[in-house]
Amino acid sequence: FAFWPACVKAVRILSGSGDQGKAFGFFEGGRGIGAALMAMGAVVAFRIGIGQIDNQAQGMKYVIIYYSVLNILMGILAFLTVKDGKMEASDRISFKGIGQVLKLPAVWIIGFVTFCNYVFTLSLYYFTPYATGILGATVTFAATLAALKRWLGTVSSVAGGYMSDRIGAGKTILISFLIMAAGTAGILLLPTNAKSIIAFTVIFMIIYIFYSVNYAQTWAMMDEGAIPEKYSGTAAGIISTVGYLPEIFVSVMAGIMIDQNPGVGGYRQFFGFMIGMLLLGAVITVVWIR
């Protein structure tokens, strides 16, 4: 509620107008590295917690305490290092100001782009069971794919930032949507046997590279859409409210489709829905560019 809009606003203000792509690229890439390192710490905390008697409940308590302490420390660190300029009375917005933000077409377009992209965010979890359950990949393969995703996303977020600053956030996101849709369609066209695993891996990595670019650069659209800096926090809140609505229905819908159509049929239905949402995102981005 309070942290995310403030965080987006801080990244936007701390970077120059011509460097928004790189700023959000490094922001998302850094978040990926931070998450990987903190997850390793959580594993250590869990191992210490379970001790010699394999007390898993105690291990989970240690993990919860570990992440709680991390949150407190990061809050203090942010307070000490992120220096706010003195906020003038004219910089503070009222409820009337919120109404002004709601009237900005850029806010709603970014919200809808985020919506389409977040559908894909929630759908990424279904590629791994497709590989193991339909193509016959091993559990070890799935774990390796998960590890590759984390580091690949970090690099591609940063690279996408440089691309965005060169050609524009809108064009970068449009290219990403189209490649993600084409890649997902390509996976559906692969033969459903173990011989397709290598091709699946290559296509999935390409999809994930451009997904990471898209996820980071959506916020760079705020500068491209000339949303005033002082409204950045409010705009981020509205965009997030619209953009993260797929959290409500995507997982439920995927479960229904896959359960009611066992085997490859359910995945084809759900992946077809994903392709439709990616193409809708591309259409909305074309409207943005024009």
C-alpha positions as CSV (number, residue, x, y, z in Angstrom):
1,F,0.0,0.0,0.0
2,A,2.6,2.5,1.0
3,F,6.0,1.1,-0.1
4,W,5.5,0.4,-3.8
5,P,4.2,3.7,-5.2
6,A,6.9,5.6,-3.1
7,C,9.6,3.2,-4.4
8,V,8.6,3.8,-8.1
9,K,8.4,7.6,-7.5
10,A,11.9,7.5,-5.9
11,V,13.4,5.7,-8.8
12,R,11.9,8.1,-11.3
13,I,13.0,11.2,-9.4
14,L,16.5,10.0,-8.7
15,S,17.1,9.4,-12.4
16,G,17.2,12.0,-15.2
17,S,14.5,12.3,-17.8
18,G,16.7,10.7,-20.5
19,D,17.7,7.8,-18.3
20,Q,14.4,6.4,-17.2
21,G,14.9,3.1,-19.1
22,K,18.3,2.4,-17.6
23,A,17.1,3.5,-14.1
24,F,14.2,1.0,-14.1
25,G,16.3,-1.6,-15.8
26,F,18.9,-1.5,-13.1
27,F,16.1,-1.3,-10.5
28,E,14.5,-4.5,-11.6
29,G,17.9,-6.2,-12.3
30,G,19.0,-5.2,-8.8
31,R,15.8,-6.6,-7.3
32,G,16.5,-9.9,-9.0
33,I,20.1,-10.1,-7.6
34,G,18.8,-9.0,-4.1
35,A,16.1,-11.6,-4.2
36,A,18.6,-14.4,-5.2
37,L,21.0,-13.4,-2.4
38,M,18.3,-13.1,0.3
39,A,16.8,-16.5,-0.7
40,M,20.2,-18.0,-0.1
41,G,20.2,-16.4,3.4
42,A,16.7,-17.9,4.0
43,V,18.0,-21.4,3.2
44,V,20.8,-20.9,5.8
45,A,18.2,-19.6,8.3
46,F,16.0,-22.6,7.7
47,R,18.9,-25.1,8.1
48,I,19.9,-23.4,11.4
49,G,16.3,-23.5,12.6
50,I,15.6,-27.2,12.0
51,G,18.8,-28.1,13.9
52,Q,19.8,-31.7,14.6
53,I,16.2,-32.9,15.2
54,D,14.8,-31.8,11.8
55,N,12.2,-29.4,13.4
56,Q,10.7,-27.9,10.2
57,A,8.3,-25.7,12.1
58,Q,11.2,-24.1,14.0
59,G,13.0,-23.7,10.7
60,M,10.1,-21.8,9.2
61,K,10.0,-19.5,12.3
62,Y,13.7,-18.7,11.7
63,V,12.9,-17.9,8.0
64,I,10.0,-15.5,9.0
65,I,12.2,-13.8,11.6
66,Y,15.0,-13.5,9.0
67,Y,12.8,-11.8,6.5
68,S,11.2,-9.6,9.2
69,V,14.6,-8.3,10.3
70,L,15.6,-7.7,6.7
71,N,12.5,-5.6,6.2
72,I,13.2,-3.5,9.2
73,L,16.9,-3.0,8.3
74,M,16.0,-2.0,4.7
75,G,13.4,0.5,6.0
76,I,16.0,2.1,8.2
77,L,18.6,2.1,5.3
78,A,16.1,3.7,2.9
79,F,15.3,6.4,5.5
80,L,19.0,7.2,5.9
81,T,20.1,7.1,2.3
82,V,17.1,8.2,0.1
83,K,17.2,12.0,0.8
84,D,13.9,13.8,0.1
85,G,14.2,17.4,-1.0
86,K,12.1,19.8,1.1
87,M,8.6,19.3,0.0
88,E,6.9,22.6,-0.7
89,A,3.2,23.1,-0.1
90,S,2.7,23.3,-3.8
91,D,4.1,19.8,-4.3
92,R,1.6,18.1,-2.0
93,I,-1.5,16.9,-3.8
94,S,-5.0,16.8,-2.4
95,F,-7.9,14.6,-3.3
96,K,-8.6,17.1,-6.1
97,G,-5.1,16.2,-7.4
98,I,-6.0,12.6,-7.4
99,G,-8.9,13.5,-9.7
100,Q,-6.4,15.2,-12.0
101,V,-4.3,12.0,-12.2
102,L,-7.4,9.9,-13.0
103,K,-8.1,12.2,-16.0
104,L,-4.7,11.5,-17.5
105,P,-5.0,9.0,-20.5
106,A,-1.4,8.0,-20.0
107,V,-2.1,6.6,-16.5
108,W,-4.9,4.3,-17.8
109,I,-2.9,3.1,-20.9
110,I,0.0,2.2,-18.7
111,G,-2.4,0.5,-16.3
112,F,-3.8,-1.6,-19.2
113,V,-0.3,-2.4,-20.5
114,T,0.6,-3.5,-17.0
115,F,-2.6,-5.6,-16.8
116,C,-1.6,-7.6,-20.0
117,N,1.9,-8.0,-18.8
118,Y,0.9,-9.2,-15.4
119,V,-1.3,-11.8,-16.9
120,F,1.8,-13.2,-18.4
121,T,3.7,-12.8,-15.1
122,L,1.2,-15.1,-13.4
123,S,1.2,-17.5,-16.4
124,L,5.0,-18.1,-16.3
125,Y,4.5,-20.7,-13.6
126,Y,2.7,-23.0,-16.1
127,F,5.6,-23.4,-18.6
128,T,7.5,-25.6,-16.2
129,P,4.7,-28.2,-15.6
130,Y,4.1,-28.1,-19.3
131,A,7.7,-29.1,-19.9
132,T,7.6,-31.9,-17.2
133,G,4.1,-33.1,-17.6
134,I,3.6,-32.9,-21.4
135,L,7.1,-32.9,-22.9
136,G,8.6,-35.3,-20.3
137,A,11.3,-33.1,-18.9
138,T,12.9,-34.1,-15.5
139,V,12.4,-32.3,-12.2
140,T,16.2,-31.5,-12.4
141,F,15.6,-29.7,-15.7
142,A,12.8,-27.7,-14.1
143,A,15.1,-26.6,-11.2
144,T,17.8,-25.6,-13.7
145,L,15.4,-23.6,-15.7
146,A,14.2,-21.7,-12.6
147,A,17.8,-20.9,-11.7
148,L,18.6,-19.7,-15.3
149,K,15.5,-17.5,-15.2
150,R,16.6,-15.6,-12.2
151,W,20.0,-14.5,-13.6
152,L,18.8,-14.1,-17.2
153,G,16.1,-11.7,-16.0
154,T,18.7,-9.6,-14.2
155,V,20.8,-9.1,-17.4
156,S,17.9,-8.6,-19.7
157,S,16.3,-6.0,-17.5
158,V,19.4,-3.8,-17.7
159,A,19.9,-4.4,-21.4
160,G,16.3,-3.5,-22.0
161,G,16.8,-0.2,-20.2
162,Y,19.5,0.8,-22.6
163,M,17.3,-0.3,-25.5
164,S,14.4,1.8,-24.1
165,D,16.5,4.9,-23.8
166,R,17.6,4.6,-27.4
167,I,14.3,3.8,-29.2
168,G,11.7,4.7,-26.5
169,A,9.8,2.7,-23.9
170,G,6.7,2.3,-26.1
171,K,8.6,0.7,-29.0
172,T,10.6,-1.5,-26.7
173,I,7.5,-2.8,-25.0
174,L,5.7,-3.4,-28.4
175,I,8.7,-5.5,-29.7
176,S,8.7,-7.4,-26.4
177,F,4.9,-8.2,-26.5
178,L,5.2,-9.4,-30.2
179,I,8.2,-11.7,-29.5
180,M,6.6,-13.1,-26.3
181,A,3.4,-13.9,-28.3
182,A,5.3,-15.5,-31.2
183,G,7.4,-17.5,-28.7
184,T,4.4,-18.8,-26.8
185,A,2.8,-19.8,-30.1
186,G,6.1,-21.5,-31.1
187,I,6.0,-23.6,-27.9
188,L,2.4,-24.7,-28.7
189,L,3.5,-25.9,-32.2
190,L,6.3,-28.1,-30.8
191,P,5.8,-31.9,-30.9
192,T,4.7,-33.1,-27.5
193,N,7.6,-35.4,-26.8
194,A,11.1,-35.3,-25.1
195,K,12.8,-34.4,-28.4
196,S,11.2,-30.9,-28.1
197,I,12.9,-30.1,-24.8
198,I,15.9,-28.4,-26.2
199,A,13.8,-26.3,-28.6
200,F,11.4,-25.5,-25.7
201,T,14.3,-24.3,-23.5
202,V,15.7,-22.0,-26.2
203,I,12.3,-20.5,-27.0
204,F,11.4,-20.1,-23.3
205,M,14.7,-18.3,-22.6
206,I,14.0,-15.8,-25.5
207,I,10.4,-15.3,-24.1
208,Y,11.8,-14.7,-20.6
209,I,14.4,-12.2,-21.8
210,F,11.8,-10.0,-23.4
211,Y,9.3,-10.5,-20.6
212,S,12.0,-9.1,-18.2
213,V,12.5,-6.2,-20.6
214,N,8.7,-5.5,-20.6
215,Y,8.3,-5.8,-16.8
216,A,11.0,-3.2,-16.1
217,Q,10.2,-0.7,-18.9
218,T,6.5,-0.4,-18.1
219,W,7.3,2.2,-15.4
220,A,9.6,4.1,-17.8
221,M,6.4,4.9,-19.7
222,M,5.4,7.5,-17.0
223,D,8.2,9.8,-18.2
224,E,7.4,9.1,-21.9
225,G,3.7,10.0,-21.2
226,A,4.7,13.2,-19.5
227,I,3.0,12.4,-16.2
228,P,4.2,15.2,-13.8
229,E,6.8,14.0,-11.3
230,K,4.8,15.2,-8.3
231,Y,2.0,12.8,-9.3
232,S,4.3,9.8,-9.7
233,G,3.3,8.1,-6.5
234,T,-0.5,8.6,-7.1
235,A,-0.1,7.4,-10.7
236,A,1.9,4.4,-9.6
237,G,-0.8,3.5,-7.1
238,I,-3.6,3.8,-9.7
239,I,-1.6,1.9,-12.4
240,S,-0.8,-0.9,-9.8
241,T,-4.5,-1.1,-8.9
242,V,-5.5,-1.7,-12.5
243,G,-2.4,-3.6,-13.6
244,Y,-2.4,-6.2,-10.8
245,L,-6.1,-7.2,-11.1
246,P,-5.1,-10.4,-12.9
247,E,-4.0,-11.7,-9.4
248,I,-7.7,-12.2,-8.8
249,F,-8.6,-14.6,-11.6
250,V,-5.6,-15.9,-13.7
251,S,-4.5,-18.7,-11.5
252,V,-8.1,-19.9,-10.9
253,M,-8.8,-19.7,-14.7
254,A,-5.7,-21.7,-15.5
255,G,-6.6,-24.3,-12.9
256,I,-10.1,-24.7,-14.3
257,M,-8.8,-25.0,-17.9
258,I,-6.1,-27.5,-17.1
259,D,-8.3,-29.6,-14.8
260,Q,-11.3,-29.7,-17.2
261,N,-9.1,-30.6,-20.2
262,P,-6.5,-33.0,-18.9
263,G,-3.2,-33.3,-20.8
264,V,-2.1,-31.0,-23.6
265,G,-5.7,-29.7,-24.3
266,G,-5.9,-27.6,-21.2
267,Y,-2.5,-26.1,-21.7
268,R,-3.3,-25.2,-25.3
269,Q,-6.5,-23.4,-24.1
270,F,-4.6,-21.4,-21.4
271,F,-1.6,-20.6,-23.6
272,G,-4.0,-19.4,-26.3
273,F,-5.5,-17.1,-23.7
274,M,-2.0,-15.8,-22.9
275,I,-1.2,-15.2,-26.6
276,G,-4.5,-13.2,-26.9
277,M,-3.5,-11.0,-23.8
278,L,0.0,-10.4,-25.2
279,L,-1.5,-9.3,-28.6
280,L,-4.0,-7.1,-26.8
281,G,-1.0,-5.5,-24.9
282,A,0.7,-4.9,-28.3
283,V,-2.5,-3.2,-29.7
284,I,-2.7,-0.9,-26.6
285,T,1.0,-0.1,-27.0
286,V,0.5,0.9,-30.6
287,V,-2.2,3.3,-29.4
288,W,0.3,4.7,-26.9
289,I,3.0,5.2,-29.5
290,R,0.5,7.0,-31.9
